[in-house]
Amino acid sequence: MAYNVETPIPSAATSLLELEQRVRDDLACLCYPPANWVVPTASDEQVHDVVVIGGGMCGLVASFALIGAGIQNIRIFDRSEEGLEGPWLTYARMETLRSPKQLTGPAYGMASLTFRAWHVAQFGNDAWAKLDKIPRPMWMEYLRWYRKVLDLPVENGVEVKAIQPEGAFMRLTITGKGARETSVFTRKVVMATGRDGMGHPSIPDFVGDLPEKYWAHSSHEIDFAALSGKRVVVVGVGASAVDNAAEALEAGAAEVRHLIRRKEMPCINKLMGIGSFGFTAAFPQLGDARRWQIMNYSLRTQTPAPRGSTMRVSRHPNAYFHFDAAVESVELDGDEIVIETSQGKSVRADFLILGTGFGVDPLARKELDGYADKILLWQDRFTPPAREENDQLGRFPYLADDFSFLERVPGQAPWLANIHSFNSGAAASLGKVSGDIPGISEGASWLVREIAAKLYSENFDQYWQRLLDYDTPELRGDEWTASPLPDSVAVNDRKQA
């Protein structure tokens, strides 16, 4: 039977209360949550089995998977206020998500946890059929519901400042108004820290001498109302650049000019064309050369901004797209920004927005201070062919199959195996299964399976002793009666008979 995303669901829940009961029923049938099987760690201080850093989409599905795997001695920290986790209501400024509405995202194999189930329960099948893309704020509403219905114990207002090895464990220094202590002990750390979770916003050198009141990165908080009547330049033409340009235009900017290094607008989202379960499953096994080949090609061709976002800009007559216009230098002339371009022409503006994305660079993560340089990177492991070099890709961490860091020099930092990079930094090694909606449940499944295997293997002797000590009988001795064998009959007698 052919699948049609618009086909109505006859038995869909007709209210959130009904849907929430279905979720509880589904969880009960799946025996969720199972008993905690992990051997408690003997220590003078409480030791958690896993600490998840981040309560956004990645952190929520990873935590759901951990609890569902019988690993319940966990903590989940997020530095944001409750309901503001992730980028959705902060620096994400697109009107709708890029991902198709039918993707199952963090549902982890449960139909009742999908966005579709949540949407139809509130608005009905007809509204689902009419929905084109998911409005960004609505996606955040869904994630809030996901957290609530699963009762995931996220602790908000808690920021992890440092992750340091201490004996066999990791000590996390924490701060914030939600912190109940100043540090916690854990065996494993999951860095579910999102788009910038293994690096930082990419800030070009040309703004180094420009006072910060004249510019902002697309991930910064921006007072768009203050840009009314102003001339704005946006560097770049990716999704974040276009979304910020649209916000400035809608706030009444006098003009918005995109300065674009490329000669032509990127129009094709290459990875979307090959997305499949097979690609997701195979990517970690493809070998270094093929993984580099795919990621390098994707980065060089660039993912275009969505059509809707681009139209949101171009419908304004005071919006301009300047191609082959890389920024050469930036300086102030009185209260004006003067931007010299690669065309030899200058542009004057009142405010500059950097739509330059995020860079992956473990050395930039303050949580890893003191040993980030011991993390194995792709540039340490793989030498690309001529004309396939890519400094940006080379700075990605080269991860193990469980998303954990590997040592640059074996034996120098063995504790790195206890830190799992479940964020965008994993893309080069494992694919886009720890940040983007399409593969997030598969990534969480891989992550938790491997963490469970580690926790078991590290305490094998204790589990072996559990096997030896187990003495709960299934049979009580009253289920049978022993019978004597009949008298023997000689072989020759049997033959004669």
C-alpha positions in Angstrom: 0.0 0.0 0.0 1.4 3.4 -1.0 2.1 5.8 1.8 0.5 9.3 1.6 1.4 11.8 4.2 -2.0 13.5 3.8 -4.1 10.4 4.3 -6.2 10.9 7.4 -5.7 8.9 10.6 -9.3 7.6 11.4 -8.4 6.6 15.0 -6.3 9.7 15.8 -6.6 11.1 19.3 -9.0 14.1 19.4 -7.4 16.0 22.3 -4.1 16.2 24.0 -5.6 14.5 27.1 -6.5 11.5 25.0 -3.1 11.5 23.3 -1.3 11.7 26.6 -3.2 8.7 27.8 -2.2 6.8 24.6 1.4 7.7 25.3 1.1 6.4 28.9 -0.6 3.2 27.6 2.2 2.7 24.9 4.9 3.2 27.6 3.1 0.7 29.8 3.1 -1.9 27.0 6.8 -1.2 26.4 7.5 -1.7 30.1 8.8 1.8 30.5 10.6 2.7 32.6 12.3 -0.7 33.3 14.1 -1.4 36.5 17.5 0.2 36.8 20.1 -2.6 36.2 23.3 -0.6 36.6 25.4 -1.6 39.6 25.6 1.4 42.0 29.1 2.9 42.3 30.7 2.7 45.7 32.0 6.1 46.6 32.0 8.6 49.5 30.2 11.0 47.1 27.2 10.2 44.9 28.2 9.1 41.5 25.7 9.4 38.6 25.9 6.9 35.7 25.3 9.6 33.1 25.0 13.4 33.0 23.3 14.8 29.9 24.3 18.4 29.2 21.5 20.0 27.3 17.7 19.8 27.6 16.8 20.6 24.0 15.8 18.0 21.4 19.0 16.1 21.5 19.1 16.0 25.2 15.5 15.0 25.6 15.6 12.0 23.2 18.9 10.9 24.6 17.5 11.0 28.1 14.3 9.2 27.1 16.5 6.5 25.5 18.7 6.1 28.6 15.8 5.7 31.0 14.1 3.3 28.6 17.3 1.2 28.6 17.2 0.9 32.4 19.8 3.6 33.0 18.0 5.8 35.5 20.7 7.2 37.6 21.1 10.3 35.4 20.9 14.1 35.6 19.9 16.4 32.8 21.2 20.0 32.9 20.3 23.0 30.7 21.4 26.5 31.2 18.3 28.1 29.8 15.0 28.8 31.5 12.4 26.1 31.2 10.7 26.3 27.8 13.6 28.2 26.1 15.9 25.3 25.6 17.6 25.1 22.2 17.5 27.8 19.5 13.8 27.7 18.6 12.7 30.8 20.6 16.0 32.5 20.9 18.3 32.9 17.8 16.4 30.7 15.4 14.4 33.3 13.3 12.9 31.3 10.4 9.2 31.2 10.1 9.0 27.4 9.6 11.3 24.4 9.9 13.0 23.2 6.8 12.3 19.5 7.6 9.2 17.9 6.1 6.3 17.9 8.6 6.0 14.1 8.5 9.5 13.3 9.8 9.3 11.4 13.1 12.1 13.2 14.8 12.6 12.4 18.5 9.6 10.0 18.7 12.0 7.1 19.2 9.7 4.6 17.4 6.5 5.6 19.2 3.7 6.8 16.9 2.0 8.6 19.8 5.1 10.7 20.4 5.3 12.1 16.9 4.7 15.7 15.9 1.9 14.5 13.7 0.0 12.8 16.5 0.4 15.9 18.7 -0.8 18.2 15.9 -3.8 16.1 14.8 -4.9 15.6 18.4 -5.3 19.4 18.7 -6.3 20.6 15.2 -7.6 17.5 13.4 -6.8 15.7 10.2 -7.9 18.5 7.9 -5.6 21.0 9.5 -2.7 18.4 9.1 -3.4 18.0 5.4 -3.3 21.8 5.0 -0.1 22.3 7.0 2.9 22.9 4.7 5.9 23.3 7.0 6.0 23.3 10.8 6.0 26.8 12.3 9.1 27.3 14.4 7.3 28.3 17.6 4.9 25.3 17.2 7.9 23.0 17.1 9.0 24.3 20.5 5.5 23.8 21.9 5.7 20.2 20.8 9.1 19.7 22.5 7.7 21.2 25.7 4.9 18.7 25.5 7.3 15.9 24.8 9.3 16.7 27.9 6.1 17.0 30.0 4.4 13.8 28.8 7.6 11.7 29.3 8.3 13.4 32.7 11.9 13.9 31.8 13.8 15.4 34.8 15.5 18.4 33.2 17.1 20.8 35.6 17.0 24.3 34.1 19.2 27.2 35.0 22.2 24.9 35.4 25.4 25.6 33.3 28.3 23.2 33.2 31.5 25.3 33.4 34.1 22.5 33.4 34.4 18.7 32.8 37.4 17.3 34.5 38.7 13.8 35.1 38.9 12.7 38.7 40.0 9.1 39.2 37.7 6.8 37.3 35.0 9.5 37.1 34.3 12.9 35.7 33.6 15.9 37.9 31.4 18.6 36.4 31.6 22.1 37.9 28.2 23.7 37.7 26.7 27.1 38.3 23.4 28.9 37.8 20.3 29.7 39.7 19.0 26.2 39.2 22.1 24.5 40.6 21.7 22.5 43.8 25.4 21.9 44.3 28.6 23.3 42.9 29.8 20.0 41.3 28.6 16.6 40.4 30.4 13.2 39.9 29.5 11.0 36.9 30.8 8.0 35.0 29.7 9.3 31.6 28.9 12.7 30.1 26.7 13.2 27.1 27.2 16.7 25.5 23.8 17.1 23.8 24.7 20.7 23.2 23.2 21.4 19.8 24.4 23.4 16.8 27.2 25.2 18.6 27.9 22.4 21.0 31.3 21.5 19.8 32.6 24.9 18.7 31.5 28.5 18.5 29.8 31.0 16.2 32.1 31.7 13.3 33.3 35.3 13.7 35.4 36.6 10.8 38.6 38.5 11.6 37.3 41.6 9.7 35.1 42.7 12.6 38.0 42.4 15.1 38.4 46.2 15.4 34.7 47.1 15.0 32.9 48.1 18.2 30.3 45.5 19.1 27.4 48.0 19.0 27.8 48.0 15.2 27.6 44.3 14.6 26.1 41.0 15.7 26.3 37.3 14.8 23.1 35.7 13.7 23.1 33.7 16.9 23.3 36.8 19.1 20.4 38.6 20.7 19.5 41.4 18.2 17.3 44.4 18.8 15.6 44.4 15.4 13.3 47.2 16.4 16.4 49.4 16.7 17.2 48.7 13.0 14.1 50.6 11.8 15.2 53.1 9.2 18.8 51.8 9.3 21.0 50.4 6.5 21.8 46.8 7.3 24.4 44.5 5.6 24.1 40.8 6.1 27.2 38.7 5.4 26.3 35.4 3.8 23.2 33.9 2.2 22.7 30.7 4.2 19.5 30.0 6.2 20.5 32.0 9.3 21.7 35.0 7.1 18.4 35.0 5.2 16.2 34.7 8.3 18.0 37.6 10.0 17.7 39.7 6.9 14.0 39.1 6.8 13.7 40.1 10.5 15.5 43.3 9.8 13.3 44.1 6.8 10.1 43.3 8.6 11.3 45.6 11.5 11.5 48.5 9.0 15.1 48.6 8.0 15.7 51.2 5.2 17.6 48.6 3.2 19.2 45.2 3.7 22.1 44.1 1.5 23.5 40.6 1.4 27.2 40.4 0.6 27.8 36.9 -0.8 31.2 35.4 -1.5 29.8 32.9 -4.0 29.2 33.9 -7.6 25.9 32.1 -7.7 23.1 31.3 -5.3 23.3 27.7 -3.9 20.0 26.1 -4.9 20.2 22.4 -4.1 20.3 20.7 -0.7 22.5 17.8 -1.7 22.2 15.7 1.4 18.4 15.8 1.2 18.7 14.0 -2.1 20.3 10.9 -0.7 18.7 10.7 2.8 17.5 7.2 3.7 17.8 4.7 6.5 20.5 3.0 4.4 22.6 6.2 4.2 22.2 6.8 8.0 23.1 3.3 8.9 26.0 3.0 6.5 27.7 6.3 7.0 29.8 5.4 10.1 31.0 2.3 8.2 32.0 4.0 4.9 35.6 4.5 5.8 37.5 7.8 6.2 37.9 8.6 2.5 34.2 8.2 1.6 33.0 10.0 4.7 35.3 12.9 4.0 34.3 12.9 0.3 30.6 13.3 1.3 31.0 15.9 4.0 33.5 17.9 2.0 31.2 18.0 -1.0 28.2 19.0 1.2 30.1 21.8 2.8 31.5 23.1 -0.5 28.2 23.1 -2.3 26.5 24.6 0.7 23.0 24.0 1.9 20.7 26.7 0.5 18.3 28.7 2.5 14.7 27.4 2.3 12.6 28.8 -0.5 10.1 30.3 1.9 12.8 32.1 3.9 14.4 33.5 0.7 11.0 34.7 -0.6 10.4 36.3 2.8 13.4 38.6 1.9 13.1 39.1 -1.8 9.5 40.3 -1.6 10.9 43.5 -0.1 11.9 46.0 -2.8 14.7 47.3 -0.5 16.4 43.9 -0.2 19.5 43.3 -2.4 21.6 40.1 -3.1 25.2 41.0 -4.1 27.1 37.9 -5.4 30.8 37.6 -5.9 31.2 40.3 -3.2 33.3 38.9 -0.4 34.1 41.2 2.5 37.7 42.4 2.3 37.8 44.8 5.2 35.6 46.7 7.6 36.2 50.1 9.2 34.3 53.0 10.8 34.0 56.4 9.1 32.4 58.5 11.8 29.2 56.6 12.7 29.1 54.7 9.4 30.5 51.2 8.7 32.5 51.1 5.5 32.8 47.6 3.9 35.3 47.0 1.2 34.4 44.1 -1.1 36.3 41.9 -3.5 34.8 43.8 -6.4 36.7 46.8 -5.4 33.5 48.6 -4.4 32.6 49.7 -0.9 29.2 49.5 0.9 28.2 51.8 3.7 25.9 50.6 6.4 24.7 51.4 10.0 24.7 47.8 11.2 26.3 44.5 10.2 24.9 41.0 10.7 27.2 38.0 10.4 25.3 35.1 8.9 28.5 33.0 9.0 27.3 30.0 10.8 29.1 27.9 13.4 32.6 26.4 13.5 33.4 23.1 15.0 36.5 23.4 17.2 36.9 21.4 20.5 39.6 23.8 21.5 36.9 26.5 21.8 34.9 24.6 24.4 35.6 26.0 27.8 34.2 22.9 29.4 37.2 21.0 28.0 39.9 23.4 29.1 43.2 21.8 29.9 42.9 18.8 27.6 40.9 19.8 24.5 44.2 19.6 22.6 44.4 15.9 23.4 41.2 15.1 21.4 41.8 13.4 18.1 40.6 15.5 15.1 40.0 14.5 11.6 43.0 16.5 10.5 45.1 14.3 12.8 43.7 11.1 11.3 43.1 11.7 7.6 45.0 13.4 4.8 42.6 14.2 2.0 43.5 14.0 -1.7 44.8 17.1 -3.5 42.1 19.7 -4.0 39.9 18.0 -1.4 41.5 19.9 1.6 39.0 21.5 4.0 40.3 23.2 7.2 36.8 23.5 8.6 36.1 19.8 8.2 39.6 18.9 9.5 38.7 20.5 12.9 35.8 18.1 13.5 36.5 15.6 16.3 37.2 12.0 15.1 34.8 10.1 17.2 34.4 6.5 18.2 31.2 4.6 17.3 29.6 5.6 20.7 30.1 9.3 20.0 33.0 9.5 22.4 36.2 11.3 21.9 39.4 9.5 21.0 42.9 10.4 22.1 45.3 12.1 19.8 48.1 10.3 21.5 47.0 6.9 23.0 47.4 6.7 26.7 47.6 10.5 27.4 43.9 11.1 28.1 42.0 7.8 28.5 39.1 9.6 30.3 38.0 11.1 26.9 36.2 7.8 26.3 33.7 8.9 29.0 32.6 12.1 27.1 30.2 11.6 24.3 29.7 14.4 21.7 26.0 13.9 20.8 25.8 17.2 18.9 26.7 18.7 15.5 30.3 17.9 16.0 29.6 14.2 15.4 28.5 14.8 11.7 31.9 14.0 10.1 32.3 10.7 12.0 28.8 9.4 12.3 26.5 11.4 10.1 23.8 13.8 10.9 22.2 11.8 13.7 22.8 14.1 16.6 21.4 17.4 15.7 19.0 17.3 12.8 15.5 16.1 13.0 15.6 13.3 10.5 18.1 10.9 12.2 17.9 12.0 15.8 16.1 8.9 17.1 18.6 6.5 15.3 21.5 8.5 16.8 20.0 8.3 20.3 19.6 4.5 19.9 23.2 4.1 18.9 24.4 6.3 21.7 22.5 4.5 24.5 23.3 1.0 23.2 27.0 1.7 23.4 26.8 3.5 26.8 24.9 0.5 28.2 27.5 -1.9 26.8 30.3 0.2 28.4 28.6 0.4 31.8 28.1 -3.4 31.8 31.6 -4.2 30.6 33.3 -1.9 33.1 31.6 -3.8 36.0 31.6 -7.2 34.5 32.9 -8.9 37.6 30.0 -7.6 39.6 27.5 -8.8 37.0 29.3 -12.2 36.9 28.9 -12.4 40.7 25.2 -11.6 40.3 24.9 -14.5 38.0 26.6 -16.8 40.5 24.5 -15.5 43.4 21.2 -15.7 41.7 19.2 -18.4 43.4 15.5 -17.7 42.8 14.0 -21.0 41.7 11.5 -21.3 38.9 10.6 -24.9 40.0 9.6 -25.6 43.6 10.1 -29.4 43.6 6.4 -30.3 43.6 5.9 -30.2 39.9 7.1 -33.8 39.2 7.5 -37.3 40.7 10.7 -39.3 40.1 10.0 -42.6 38.5 12.4 -45.7 38.6 13.5 -47.3 35.4 11.8 -50.6 34.5 13.8 -53.8 34.9 16.4 -54.3 32.1 15.7 -56.6 29.2 18.6 -58.4 27.6 19.5 -57.5 24.1 19.1 -61.1 22.8 15.7 -61.3 24.4 14.6 -58.2 22.7 15.8 -59.6 19.3 13.9 -62.9 19.9 10.8 -61.0 20.9 
